[in-house]
């Protein structure tokens, strides 16, 4: 089989505790479906393994949904991909700030994750109230940053989704951007 070249993989792990009103993505709130969903992903990986053997894996992105509510799924997917992963592969996992703990970050890092995408959405309570998201306190964000730093996660991004409604609340967008930096 010919070489395919560089390959980036995205895995949509649709599991969430609840469906956020602003989210347009496919979401599953029934945790009993995790086992069959994971089985399907692993079967697909096996089916396409010859493509992986003939390509260079550049990045893996575990998105959702909220992959941080399904760490065992993240671990098993990365374990199945381990023969194709070299140290240069960027492996990202989306997490919610309220899920961040030393145990979770440690599990993800042990599985190979070297970049976290934290779905803060906004640092402004009025914006978060509009989209019905919990407010991440300054302490929670500082704790998350310390946890990530202590466990030497290489890369971090903060996702700020509240742009579309921030402009309607005046300086909310500017404040959110400054706080995120």
Buried (B, 14 or more C-beta within 10 A) or exposed (E): EEEEEEBEBEBBBBBBEEEBEBBEEEBBEEEEEBEEBBEEBBEEBEEEBEEBEEBBBEBBBBBBBBBBBBBEBBBBBBEBBEEBBEEEBBBBBBBBBBBBBEEBBBBBBEBBBBBBBBBBBBBBEBBBEBBEBEBBEEEBBEBBBEBBEEBEBEEBBBBBBBBEBBEEBEEBBEBBBEBBE
